[in-house]
């Protein structure tokens, strides 16, 4: 499992290195003038020229010879600072971002600001009197950019999860000082569970607590040799907060299990998949994929008003490295189920998944089949299509028009049986007479003047037929 650890930090000294960069020389030349503005007028209000950041009004203050731009929103509890540290000789300086409260919203704002610094848009600090100060950074490495984008993915997925579960959460999620690799994997699993219903993932261990009364004796549940295990959960714990995500069936195809008894009577079950495979089925969401697909699209449209599209699209990019074959199949089937909401739902089967010639996409071959056509149909009707999933981002690329898919599915259910309905074979004399009469065979020779004895005539025809058969 390829995950990273994120340091949140709540003081300047604890901020990770990738949130610092060198200030350009132009701002250093303007620095004294900017400092004089602040000293002469006291804390001054300012904003950035960027379209997406104009709504955020900062206050500039001097702290220990450093310029600090502060943003605070009492309603959301967002408290945010940008620190501009200048060397004593004025030869250089650094810019760093910090939040006093580790909230999801603060994380999103930090990635928006830092994206502005690295996207070569030359962020400009605007004062009320019209004066402007260019604040760009130098020498931002590709590795730092990757770390920023990874951080951006985490915060946007967390915000979507929080919005989907807001009616079940007592308070907003409070981020820990460090978001661990296990936290990252869990965030990705919950996000995928909400948006796709079924999740196949990799992991070396999985732990959960169970409280009495127990459905079965936990000690009998554990076996020494590895085997398949299945458990059901109603919550998942993230950052010491129990998230009510509805019923989740968790399957370990081949694992060992152990338990530890707690003082409060609870037990902690730990599963260690020997093949690293863990399967999750989020029942509540798998039955309402269209609804949560719409929620995701609505969430992204809202973000698009507040930030560049490149950041918006990070919401659906995977956190655990390149998209696997299994995950690409999940994405394709989930997308398909979310689209075909106006027609009967056929049986969906992934027939094959393979990487395309350029190596950038998964090609997912899908079979749509109507298996409920009844006995009168000789074979079930089927329709095949291929969807392409980008390996890096998990996006569906150039999908087939939904209207074309719906037309094909409708055709599966409109096909009628054209075969002649064969009458049942007669099983007694009465049924035989009725069948012969219905076929018009009884009395068919009554107007023939050349037949004086119908019985002898029938024998003659039978003899002639037997002779022809021998010849």
C-alpha positions in Angstrom: 0.0 0.0 0.0 1.6 3.3 -1.1 0.5 6.0 1.3 2.1 9.0 2.8 2.0 10.6 6.2 0.8 14.2 6.6 2.0 16.6 9.3 -0.6 19.1 10.2 1.2 21.2 12.9 -0.2 24.1 14.8 2.9 26.3 15.3 5.3 27.8 12.8 8.2 25.5 13.9 6.1 22.4 13.4 5.2 23.2 9.8 6.6 20.7 7.3 9.3 21.8 4.9 7.1 21.6 1.8 5.0 24.5 3.1 7.9 26.9 3.0 9.5 28.5 -0.1 11.8 31.4 -0.9 10.3 34.8 -1.5 11.3 36.5 -4.7 13.6 39.5 -4.8 10.9 41.9 -6.0 9.0 41.6 -2.7 12.2 41.9 -0.7 12.8 45.3 -2.4 9.3 46.4 -1.5 9.4 44.9 2.0 10.4 48.0 3.9 7.7 50.0 2.3 5.1 47.3 3.2 6.4 47.2 6.8 6.2 51.0 7.1 2.5 50.8 5.9 1.7 48.4 8.7 3.6 50.3 11.4 2.1 53.7 10.4 -1.5 52.5 10.1 -1.5 49.7 12.6 -2.9 46.3 11.5 -4.1 46.8 7.9 -6.7 44.9 5.9 -5.7 43.4 2.6 -6.6 40.7 0.1 -5.1 38.8 -2.8 -5.8 39.7 -6.4 -6.6 36.1 -7.4 -10.3 35.6 -8.4 -10.8 32.6 -6.0 -9.3 34.4 -3.0 -10.9 37.8 -3.2 -13.5 36.8 -0.6 -10.8 36.2 2.0 -9.8 39.5 3.8 -6.5 39.2 5.7 -5.1 41.5 8.4 -1.4 42.3 8.2 0.6 42.7 11.5 4.2 42.7 12.6 5.4 39.8 14.9 9.1 39.7 15.9 10.1 41.5 12.7 8.1 39.1 10.6 5.1 40.1 8.5 2.1 37.9 9.4 -1.1 37.9 7.3 -4.0 36.7 9.5 -7.4 35.4 8.4 -10.1 34.5 10.9 -13.8 33.5 10.4 -15.7 33.2 13.7 -18.6 31.5 12.0 -16.6 28.6 10.6 -13.9 28.7 13.3 -11.2 29.0 10.6 -8.0 30.7 11.9 -5.2 31.0 9.3 -1.9 32.7 9.0 0.7 33.4 6.3 4.1 34.2 7.7 6.7 36.2 5.7 10.1 35.8 7.4 12.9 38.1 6.1 16.5 37.5 6.8 18.1 40.3 9.0 20.4 41.4 6.1 17.4 41.5 3.8 19.1 39.1 1.4 16.3 36.6 1.4 13.2 35.3 3.1 10.6 32.5 3.3 6.9 32.3 3.2 5.0 29.7 5.3 1.4 28.8 6.0 0.0 27.8 9.4 -3.4 27.2 11.0 -3.9 27.5 14.7 -6.8 25.0 14.5 -6.3 21.8 12.5 -9.6 21.9 10.6 -10.5 20.5 7.2 -11.5 23.9 6.0 -8.1 25.4 7.1 -6.4 22.6 5.2 -8.4 23.4 2.0 -7.6 27.1 2.2 -3.9 26.3 2.8 -3.8 24.2 -0.4 -5.6 27.0 -2.4 -3.1 29.6 -1.3 -0.1 27.4 -1.8 -1.4 26.4 -5.3 -1.6 30.1 -6.0 2.0 30.6 -5.0 3.3 27.7 -7.2 1.1 28.2 -10.3 3.0 31.2 -11.6 0.0 33.5 -11.3 2.1 36.0 -9.4 -0.2 36.5 -6.3 -0.5 40.1 -5.6 -1.3 41.6 -2.2 -3.8 44.5 -2.6 -4.2 47.2 0.0 -7.3 49.4 0.4 -5.5 52.4 -1.0 -4.7 50.6 -4.2 -1.1 49.8 -3.5 0.1 46.4 -4.5 2.9 44.1 -3.6 3.9 41.1 -5.7 4.5 37.9 -3.6 5.8 35.0 -5.6 8.1 32.2 -4.5 11.2 30.8 -6.1 12.5 27.3 -6.8 9.5 25.2 -6.1 10.4 21.5 -6.9 8.2 18.9 -8.5 8.4 16.8 -5.4 7.0 19.7 -3.3 4.2 20.1 -5.9 3.3 16.4 -5.6 3.2 16.7 -1.8 0.9 19.7 -2.1 -1.5 17.9 -4.4 -1.5 14.8 -2.2 -2.5 17.0 0.8 -5.2 18.6 -1.4 -6.7 15.2 -2.2 -6.9 14.3 1.5 -8.7 17.5 2.6 -11.2 17.5 -0.2 -12.1 13.8 0.4 -12.5 14.6 4.1 -14.8 17.5 3.4 -17.0 15.4 1.1 -17.2 12.6 3.7 -18.1 15.2 6.4 -20.8 16.7 4.2 -22.4 13.3 3.4 -22.4 12.4 7.1 -23.2 15.8 8.6 -26.7 14.7 9.8 -25.0 11.8 11.8 -22.0 13.8 13.1 -22.3 15.6 16.5 -19.4 17.9 15.7 -17.1 18.5 12.7 -14.0 16.3 12.4 -11.0 17.6 14.3 -7.8 16.6 12.6 -5.0 15.1 14.7 -1.5 16.5 14.7 -0.4 13.8 12.3 -2.6 12.0 9.8 -1.1 8.5 9.6 -0.8 6.1 6.7 -3.6 4.0 8.2 -5.8 7.2 8.4 -5.1 7.9 4.8 -6.1 4.3 3.8 -9.3 4.6 5.8 -10.2 8.0 4.3 -9.8 6.6 0.9 -11.9 3.5 1.8 -14.8 5.5 3.2 -14.8 7.9 0.3 -14.8 5.0 -2.2 -17.5 3.2 -0.1 -19.8 6.3 -0.3 -19.3 6.9 -4.0 -19.1 3.3 -5.2 -20.7 1.0 -2.6 -18.2 -1.8 -2.9 -14.5 -1.5 -2.3 -11.7 -4.0 -2.8 -8.5 -2.8 -1.1 -5.1 -4.0 0.1 -4.0 -4.0 3.7 -1.8 -6.0 6.1 -4.1 -5.5 9.2 -7.6 -4.3 10.2 -8.9 -3.8 13.7 -12.3 -3.1 15.2 -13.9 -3.1 18.6 -17.0 -5.0 19.5 -19.1 -4.4 22.6 -21.4 -6.9 24.4 -23.9 -8.4 24.0 -22.1 -10.5 21.3 -24.0 -12.4 18.6 -21.6 -15.3 19.0 -18.9 -16.3 21.4 -15.8 -14.3 20.2 -13.4 -17.0 21.3 -15.2 -19.5 19.1 -15.0 -17.1 16.2 -11.2 -17.2 16.3 -9.5 -20.1 14.7 -5.8 -21.0 14.7 -5.3 -21.8 11.0 -5.9 -19.0 8.5 -9.3 -19.0 6.9 -12.0 -16.6 5.4 -13.6 -14.2 7.9 -16.6 -11.9 7.5 -17.8 -9.3 10.0 -20.5 -6.6 9.9 -19.9 -3.0 11.2 -22.2 0.0 11.6 -19.4 2.6 12.3 -15.9 3.3 11.3 -13.5 5.2 13.7 -11.6 8.0 12.1 -9.6 10.5 14.3 -11.2 9.0 17.4 -14.7 9.9 16.0 -17.1 7.1 15.2 -18.6 7.7 11.8 -22.1 6.2 11.3 -21.8 4.9 7.7 -24.6 2.3 7.9 -24.1 -1.4 7.6 -20.7 -2.4 6.2 -19.8 -6.1 5.5 -16.1 -6.6 5.7 -14.7 -9.8 4.1 -11.2 -11.2 4.6 -10.7 -14.0 2.0 -7.7 -15.5 3.7 -6.6 -14.2 7.1 -5.6 -14.9 10.7 -7.5 -13.3 13.5 -6.8 -12.4 17.2 -8.7 -10.7 20.0 -7.9 -8.6 23.0 -10.3 -8.1 25.9 -10.7 -4.6 27.2 -11.6 -3.5 30.7 -15.0 -2.3 29.8 -16.0 -5.7 28.5 -15.3 -4.8 24.8 -13.0 -6.9 22.6 -10.7 -5.7 19.9 -10.6 -8.0 16.9 -7.5 -7.8 14.7 -7.4 -9.4 11.3 -4.2 -9.9 9.3 -4.9 -10.8 5.7 -2.2 -13.1 4.4 -3.0 -12.2 0.8 -3.5 -8.5 1.8 -7.0 -8.5 0.4 -9.9 -6.8 2.2 -13.4 -6.4 0.7 -15.9 -3.8 2.0 -19.6 -3.6 1.1 -21.3 -0.4 2.1 -24.9 -1.5 1.9 -26.6 2.0 2.4 -24.6 3.5 -0.4 -24.5 0.6 -2.9 -28.3 0.8 -3.0 -28.2 4.6 -3.7 -25.3 5.1 -6.0 -27.1 7.6 -8.3 -28.0 9.8 -5.3 -24.4 9.9 -4.0 -23.0 10.4 -7.5 -25.2 13.5 -7.8 -23.9 14.6 -4.4 -20.3 14.2 -5.5 -21.0 16.2 -8.7 -22.8 18.9 -6.7 -19.8 19.0 -4.3 -17.4 19.5 -7.2 -19.5 22.2 -8.8 -19.5 24.1 -5.4 -15.7 23.8 -5.2 -15.3 25.0 -8.8 -16.8 28.4 -7.7 -14.1 28.7 -5.0 -11.0 27.2 -6.6 -9.3 26.3 -9.9 -10.6 23.2 -11.7 -7.2 21.4 -11.2 -7.8 21.4 -7.5 -11.4 20.4 -7.9 -10.5 17.3 -9.9 -8.2 16.1 -7.1 -11.3 15.2 -5.1 -11.8 11.9 -7.0 -8.1 11.0 -7.5 -7.0 8.0 -5.5 -4.8 8.3 -2.4 -3.2 4.8 -2.6 -1.1 5.1 -5.7 -2.1 4.2 -9.3 -5.6 2.7 -9.8 -5.5 -1.1 -9.8 -7.4 -3.4 -12.1 -10.0 -4.1 -9.4 -10.5 -0.5 -8.5 -10.8 0.5 -12.2 -13.6 -2.1 -12.5 -15.3 -0.6 -9.4 -15.1 2.8 -10.9 -16.5 1.7 -14.2 -19.4 -0.3 -12.7 -20.1 2.5 -10.2 -20.2 5.1 -12.9 -22.5 2.9 -15.1 -25.0 2.3 -12.2 -25.1 6.0 -11.4 -25.9 6.8 -15.1 -28.6 4.3 -16.0 -31.3 5.4 -13.6 -34.1 5.9 -16.1 -34.1 2.3 -17.4 -34.4 -1.2 -15.9 -31.1 -2.3 -14.3 -29.6 -5.3 -16.1 -27.1 -7.8 -14.7 -23.7 -6.2 -15.0 -20.5 -8.3 -15.4 -16.9 -7.2 -15.9 -15.6 -9.6 -18.5 -12.1 -8.3 -18.8 -9.8 -5.4 -17.6 -6.5 -4.7 -19.4 -4.1 -1.8 -19.8 -4.3 0.0 -23.1 -1.4 0.2 -25.6 -0.1 3.5 -24.3 -0.2 2.2 -20.7 -2.2 5.2 -19.4 -5.7 3.7 -19.1 -7.5 0.6 -18.0 -9.9 -0.8 -20.6 -12.9 -2.3 -18.8 -15.0 -4.6 -21.0 -18.6 -4.9 -19.5 -21.4 -7.2 -20.3 -25.0 -6.0 -19.7 -27.5 -8.9 -19.7 -31.2 -9.4 -19.2 -31.4 -12.7 -17.4 -35.1 -12.4 -16.5 -36.7 -12.9 -19.9 -38.6 -16.1 -19.0 -38.5 -19.7 -20.3 -39.9 -18.7 -23.7 -36.6 -17.0 -24.7 -34.0 -19.4 -26.1 -31.0 -17.4 -24.7 -30.7 -14.2 -22.6 -30.0 -11.0 -24.5 -26.8 -9.1 -24.0 -25.1 -5.8 -24.8 -21.3 -5.2 -24.5 -19.5 -2.0 -24.0 -16.0 -0.8 -23.0 -15.2 2.0 -20.5 -11.7 3.6 -20.1 -10.4 4.5 -16.7 -7.2 6.6 -16.3 -4.6 4.8 -14.2 -3.3 7.9 -12.5 -6.5 9.8 -11.6 -9.3 7.1 -11.8 -11.3 9.3 -14.2 -13.7 7.9 -16.8 -12.3 9.0 -20.2 -14.5 9.6 -23.3 -17.4 7.6 -22.0 -20.1 6.3 -24.3 -23.1 8.6 -24.4 -25.6 7.7 -21.7 -28.5 7.9 -24.1 -26.9 5.2 -26.3 -26.4 2.9 -23.3 -30.0 3.5 -22.2 -31.3 2.7 -25.7 -29.3 -0.6 -25.8 -30.7 -1.6 -22.3 -34.3 -0.8 -23.4 -33.8 -3.1 -26.4 -32.8 -5.9 -24.0 -36.2 -5.7 -22.4 -38.3 -5.1 -25.6 -37.2 -8.2 -27.6 -40.1 -10.7 -27.9 -40.0 -14.4 -28.6 -40.7 -15.0 -32.4 -40.9 -18.8 -32.2 -44.1 -20.6 -33.0 -45.7 -21.9 -29.9 -45.8 -25.7 -30.4 -49.0 -27.4 -29.2 -48.7 -30.2 -26.7 -48.6 -33.8 -28.0 -51.9 -35.8 -27.6 -51.8 -38.2 -24.7 -55.1 -40.0 -25.3 -57.6 -40.9 -28.0 -59.9 -37.9 -27.4 -56.9 -35.4 -27.6 -55.8 -37.1 -30.8 -59.2 -36.7 -32.4 -59.4 -33.1 -31.4 -55.9 -32.5 -32.7 -56.7 -34.1 -36.1 -60.0 -32.2 -36.4 -58.2 -28.9 -35.6 -55.6 -29.7 -38.2 -58.4 -30.4 -40.8 -57.5 -34.0 -41.3 -60.8 -35.5 -40.3 -63.2 -35.5 -43.3 -60.5 -34.2 -45.7 -61.4 -37.0 -48.3 -65.2 -36.7 -48.0 -65.6 -35.0 -51.5 -63.3 -37.4 -53.3 -65.4 -39.5 -55.8 -62.4 -41.8 -56.7 -62.2 -43.2 -53.1 -64.8 -46.0 -52.5 -63.2 -47.4 -49.4 -61.2 -44.9 -47.3 -59.5 -47.7 -45.2 -58.2 -49.5 -48.3 -57.1 -46.2 -49.8 -55.1 -45.3 -46.6 -53.4 -48.7 -46.7 -52.5 -48.2 -50.4 -50.9 -44.8 -49.6 -48.9 -46.2 -46.7 -47.6 -49.1 -48.9 -46.5 -46.6 -51.6 -44.7 -44.4 -49.0 -42.9 -47.5 -47.6 -41.7 -48.5 -51.1 -40.5 -44.9 -51.8 -38.6 -45.0 -48.6 -36.8 -48.2 -49.5 -35.9 -47.0 -53.0 
